[in-house]
Amino acid sequence: MIELQVGMILEGRVVSITKFGAFVEIEPGRSGLVHISEVSYTFVNDIHDVLTEGQTVRVKVIGIDPGGRISLSIKKTLPPPPRQGNAHRPGPPAGGSRAPYPNGNRAAPRPAPRTFMPPAPPPEPEDFEDQLKRFMKSSDSKMNDLNRHHDKRGGGSRRGSRRGG
């Protein structure tokens, strides 16, 4: 039995495919999961378009949890795709004598510096009483808005609301 470590690259066989990934046997009786997001650098909608059962693949061990489950990646064994760079940025106009920037201002505006904001702590779980109070407050607010809208429209017609004589 191989002593697995994160970062190892192995060869394995696809033994089953699910909608969220593929299980790859890396040695007899030992398999790991390649999540659908770890199959390719491009978006994979249906994993069956990329993998088939019985296919031999190269995988990289990217995680082993305390329960012994093995996370694998196929895309991390492949070279990353080339970066597009600044190909999408428009350059100065070709030919002509017009200034490349509006009003002849050659200094492009600089974006504001980014500041680090730590993530907000998760909200405390509400008990049933707090959830009920929040619901009642929201419900009262919605009913008041509905009544205001109804009153603004003239209250509607009430001619047919009485029966009898």
ChimeraX attribute file (.defattr): number of C-alpha atoms within 10 A of each C-alpha:
attribute: neighborCount
match mode: 1-to-1
recipient: residues
	/A:1	7
	/A:2	7
	/A:3	5
	/A:4	13
	/A:5	13
	/A:6	13
	/A:7	14
	/A:8	13
	/A:9	18
	/A:10	15
	/A:11	13
	/A:12	21
	/A:13	20
	/A:14	21
	/A:15	17
	/A:16	15
	/A:17	18
	/A:18	12
	/A:19	11
	/A:20	13
	/A:21	19
	/A:22	26
	/A:23	22
	/A:24	28
	/A:25	20
	/A:26	21
	/A:27	14
	/A:28	8
	/A:29	7
	/A:30	14
	/A:31	20
	/A:32	24
	/A:33	22
	/A:34	25
	/A:35	18
	/A:36	21
	/A:37	17
	/A:38	22
	/A:39	22
	/A:40	17
	/A:41	14
	/A:42	10
	/A:43	11
	/A:44	14
	/A:45	12
	/A:46	13
	/A:47	20
	/A:48	14
	/A:49	8
	/A:50	11
	/A:51	17
	/A:52	15
	/A:53	14
	/A:54	13
	/A:55	11
	/A:56	16
	/A:57	16
	/A:58	18
	/A:59	28
	/A:60	22
	/A:61	22
	/A:62	17
	/A:63	17
	/A:64	15
	/A:65	8
	/A:66	7
	/A:67	6
	/A:68	9
	/A:69	13
	/A:70	21
	/A:71	21
	/A:72	30
	/A:73	23
	/A:74	20
	/A:75	18
	/A:76	19
	/A:77	18
	/A:78	13
	/A:79	8
	/A:80	10
	/A:81	8
	/A:82	6
	/A:83	7
	/A:84	7
	/A:85	7
	/A:86	8
	/A:87	8
	/A:88	7
	/A:89	7
	/A:90	7
	/A:91	9
	/A:92	10
	/A:93	11
	/A:94	8
	/A:95	6
	/A:96	7
	/A:97	7
	/A:98	12
	/A:99	12
	/A:100	14
	/A:101	12
	/A:102	9
	/A:103	8
	/A:104	9
	/A:105	10
	/A:106	10
	/A:107	7
	/A:108	8
	/A:109	7
	/A:110	6
	/A:111	6
	/A:112	6
	/A:113	6
	/A:114	6
	/A:115	6
	/A:116	6
	/A:117	6
	/A:118	6
	/A:119	6
	/A:120	6
	/A:121	6
	/A:122	6
	/A:123	6
	/A:124	6
	/A:125	8
	/A:126	10
	/A:127	8
	/A:128	9
	/A:129	9
	/A:130	11
	/A:131	12
	/A:132	12
	/A:133	11
	/A:134	13
	/A:135	12
	/A:136	12
	/A:137	12
	/A:138	12
	/A:139	12
	/A:140	12
	/A:141	12
	/A:142	12
	/A:143	12
	/A:144	12
	/A:145	12
	/A:146	12
	/A:147	13
	/A:148	12
	/A:149	12
	/A:150	12
	/A:151	11
	/A:152	10
	/A:153	9
	/A:154	8
	/A:155	11
	/A:156	9
	/A:157	7
	/A:158	7
	/A:159	7
	/A:160	6
	/A:161	6
	/A:162	7
	/A:163	6
	/A:164	3
	/A:165	3
